[in-house]
Amino acid sequence: KLQIMKDFQLSSLYDSGALLTRLKGDPPEDEWDMEPGHIYWNPHVDKANIPTYDYSALLYLNTRGQDFEGGDFAFLDDDADRVVEPRAGRLLYFTSGPENLHQVREVRTGTRYVLAMWFTCSKDNRYRDDE
């Protein structure tokens, strides 16, 4: 969070949510799957899903080519895709608005782990444990 504040010259930034994601290549049927049939590799904008998200961050917990195949992150710009290869310890952060349409490419084999985090500039919209 402090690095985002520094790089974007923000005086304050609040936690808005976090999610440990596990994407498996050729996943088995899972009776606990919260969204059966969900296609995670659809292009999207984080702020379009949750309007209070202002900044998004991903911390990669394992490495493509060692732990899984596929699973690259891609910014979908008009002139070209900007692809980020997952590597353990890599932190990727960006503004959550329509300027950063993106997708995660399909994981073909293995399991990809990422800690996804979102931040807001609004104190009123910050995450609170008491809710």
C-alpha angles and dihedrals in degrees: 000000000000091000091053090049091050097046095044093038095238123164093203138013130175134207111254103174146320136208133188104220127202116188116185128198110237093359119207121236107282120201089200094054106131093203110027111202094016109155104214095186095069112121112255148161115233094216090054088059096043112016094203094061109108101164132025129200136186125197110195114219098187140021134257111237093029105050103015144359124235117008098119118160115233133191105211105218124174094248100038145338114266105213125201117197113219113243126171110264096016113136117204120186134172144153112285099225134102091280086076108052104169148160141196111237117233117278106233102186137003126014128293118207124196135165104221117198134183130197136195133203089215117091089199091058098046121123115267125189092212094069 
